[in-house]
């Protein structure tokens, strides 16, 4: 049975609402959807990227870092002989979509804006998660050999 994109988005929002960092929420929700099982080390790794980097809020939004963790876990290379340029393009595509949708990538201005407009980053977590699912599904459709790395697909 395929999971729905909205179910994964809701899970990410729920995780964030109970004090998981944004980076953890996207890794757990999307990772659980595409990996079987989700390696615990990815959750621990994602913790470091909450609040920009270690909560400092000056660096890259944790949602971007979390998305890169998921994409790398799904499709990263395991030897230096494998071609990784296509994955770089996918990650840059996510970054470009993120900027187009939210205007910037640093944590602090995004957090401040979402705090003022929405009372917190919950809507940003959900939108960024939806965007990551869309990109993963588009990539799997475009590159069927990469779809083999996914434990399951997610329906829109």
Secondary structure, DSSP 8 states (H G I E B T S, - for coil): --EEHHHHHHHHHHHHHTT--HHHHHHHHHHHHHSSS--HHHHHHHHTTTTTTTT-SSSB-HHHHHHHHHHHHHH--SSTTS--HHHHHHHHHHHHHHHHHHS--BHHHHHHHHHHHHSSSHHHHHHHHHHHHHHHHHHHHH-HHHHTT-S--EE-
